[in-house]
């Protein structure tokens, strides 16, 4: 198959390599002229990886979106969720043939607060796309690019389409499972970014493994409560896109959400981080969207609320942690 990978960041570059290792034809697109020039001339991407990481020589490059999707059978969207709507509108104006669309971001549409697959269906004409696939799971690009063993899911409402993408990406170091629970997979993948910020905060405050374990477990409880109300299968929330992604994002310095929380915890406040931050941290935007949904539907999400208060209400992390610990006592599973 021929794939167009849109976004030459760490994840787009890693997925391009996976596809090339599987003998597919791949062109990678990005608006950043310098990044594309470096990939084209040196096959490196030093903005995201060490210079020792060399991408396959067969990788094609372009800064022209029309060139990227021309002749492509699959379009891999590897840009942040905030950029989805704009790039989808461009794709819709250029597509003249039916393609597989693979969504890789873990967040929500910032304009409508919908899941990203819903946004894709809204913008891309149905006759130009097979059922949407979300390729998500516990996967740091920094490890995938080194061909470290990784498992993710190809999630699609249509099982046959999920299997097409599953087969296209699977190899000896990148194993892909299939799933048809789009709601559960996308919600779990998005919300865990907020919990990861919380995990980074408690680490930055100097708390230990006991605290981190408690936070991740109670964070999972909130994800499950959200899932029971919003839809999705419990098994999905307990699978790779749920607890798997939650574990890796809440415990690794590769995680931008964890890094963000850690810096906020170290400062015991979010003001400096929010003023100086230049990296994409999906959980910053997701936090407000999830809390809005939770309030609307009467879902108790104290950890998400605590992160929101730290980020946007100027609350001191150390005091928020104390407030969480002193909440009214309750049964663990209520």
Buried (B, 14 or more C-beta within 10 A) or exposed (E): BBBBBBBBBBBBBBBBBBBBBBEBBBBBBBBBEEBBEBBBEEBBBEEBBEEEBEBEEEBBBBBEBBBBBBEBBBBBBBBBBBBBBEBBEBBBEBBEEEBBBBBBBBBBBBEEBBBBBBBBBEBBEEEBBBBBBBBBBBBBBBBBBBBEEBBBBBBBBBBEBBBBBBEBBBBEBBBBBBBBBBBBBBBBBBBBBBBBBBBBBBBBBEBEEEBBEBBBEBBBBBBBBBBEBBEBBEEBBBBBBBBBBBBBBBBBEBBBBBBBBBBBBBBBBBEEBBEEBEEBBBBBBBBBBBBEBBEEEEBEBBBBBBBBBBBBEEBBBBEBBEEBEEEEEEEEEE
